């Protein structure tokens, strides 16, 4: 779920782990990343015909273009100075039949990821940590045999530069102006000893910190900042415009923390104060119903379900509206989870470029909130730890007491808050009974400390696999499978019927089982193929939700024996139909994965195009749900049945949804509510 994903077909065909990501671009230490200076800094294979072209480009005026020929994949690469034992994120925008991005010489597991996007640019992203003695890595991009020309642009290697390099360009530049003064601030650049400030392209000052003020005269001015050290000056930051000579105060920020409680026929609203606000506007179902000056309001809306938002105002005008909260007046909300659910992952232990969201500020649209992530102290220890995002990464992180209070507030509204174990970095192999027992003890400690409702299993990478000869779905023998099942059953028994158990495997670990199961009869297939199936099967009576990640996936064969490719409604219909109709494992009719209940299944999706490969538009997702739940709006793939009780949708992630202006949660919450 976090950063890297497996691409099923490429893994089987190439025997490698293909990884994808959603990083924060805080720094870029790659040389000539947009190929604006031709191929300077890059080395390309001789037969690739590599060149910097002016069309098609993703950003700037140039992009790389190269063509695989014969046994040459048209690789272009550069060696970059890095720091030992440091984390880096690598990304690029690419276009072509099959385009690969990766790094070698990292001193650890060398990452690689790929995408097929012949008609438009798509972003690839992956990450790695350098070894203790690693001072340089080689990053690369290449095509694939017989797949024709590809383009690449805007390569980013995000992390601390090695010794002897200028710092990365500053990020996060913001500016404000008043009657006389322009004030700037920006994020610190690693390794910088100073900064140069530019106004309208001309250098106007220097700073040793990350703020600067000047009196430039009335008008609107464009500012940029660069970082410096003994090795030189970085590129300039992105530009911001600052208007000086207008003493009107800025608009107040959008109010946060909107909460609503029902008392009989009355709804009580409260929210956090908005800096600089002189009043607030309260909206019910999109219509303004009040203008309080305080941060609370009481409304008597009549029976039914109502949505509320709040905006802040001052003499400069009105802010945007807050997140919505929904309440039902005149009825008792059902206990547990509703018929239709939205499940979202909350970046509770890291920021990942999308920004940190406090627990109290998670929008009301979400029914299940998965705290991401609990991770092991080592791959085989079974000792799971969870810590809140550090202040250095998440400056707005709340205190632990506030975090727990936020969890309680969500639970009081009927939300379920779970700890999600794993993610891309959290490889968990319970290869021994000691690791199994430590898993149970450490996960229980997290659940008890925060008062959580249950557990989400998001094992990825090499956490699960099947040994040769382990082919009986109902009686697995591989220790990492057997011990995980035992641990989950122990946790379920400890917490009882109220314990919520969800799983978020990738298609590689589930639907790929229609073709492949473990290493196969001759041992040549990837032994991780479909390795979630025995766990799901063993826990099916205790499983609350299975939401397979219908993204970061290679093409998968459906029950119609046709390949289906992510990003379309047909892919979601075909993948979900396999779970609700059941399927023979590796084509063996004597070894069948039985259908799950409709209420146990949700569709897993990225919240936005930059949250994961395979983003599907709102309209296409709802067409898929219509096809599955109502038998209408179907495309070429026709499901084996109609599933009116299909439970809902899951997304990576709540943070990326907010980053994308709540497109996922607001549209799909309204759609699911209308289904009934």
Buried (B, 14 or more C-beta within 10 A) or exposed (E): BBBBBBBBBBBBEBEBBBBBBBBBBBBBBBBBBBBBEEBEBBEBBEBBBBBBBEEEBBEEEBBBBBBBBEEBBBBBBBBBEBBEEBEBBBBBBBBBBBBBBBBEBBBEEBBBBBBBBBEEBBBBBBBBBBBEEBBEBBBBBBBBEEBEBBBBBBBBBBBBBBEEBBBBBBBEBEBBBBEEEBBBBBBBBBBBEBBBBBBEEEEBBEBEEBEBBBEBEEEEBEBBBBBBBEBEBBEBBEBBEBBBEEEEEBBBBBBBBBBBEBEEEEBBBBBBBBEBBEBBBBBBBEEEBBEBEEBEBEBEBEEEBBBBBBBBBBEBEBBEBBBBBBBEBEEEEEEEBBBBBBBBBBBBBBBBBBBBBBBBBBBBBBBBBBBBBBBBEEBBBBBBBBEBBEEEBBEEBBEEEEBBBBBEBBBEBEBBBBBBBBBBBBBBBBBBBEBBBBBBBBBBBBBEEBEBBBBBBBBBBBBBBBBEEBBEBEEBEBBBBBBBBBBBBBBBEEBEEEBBBBBBBBBBBBBBBBBBBBBBEEEEBBBBBBBBBBBBBBBBEBBBBBBBBBBBBBBBBBBBEEEBBBBBBBBBBBBBBBBBBBBBBBBEEEBEBEBBBBBBBBBBBBBBBBBBBBBBBEEBBBBBBBBBBBBEBBBEBBBBEBBEEBBBBBBBBBBBBBBBEBBBBBBBBEBBBEBE
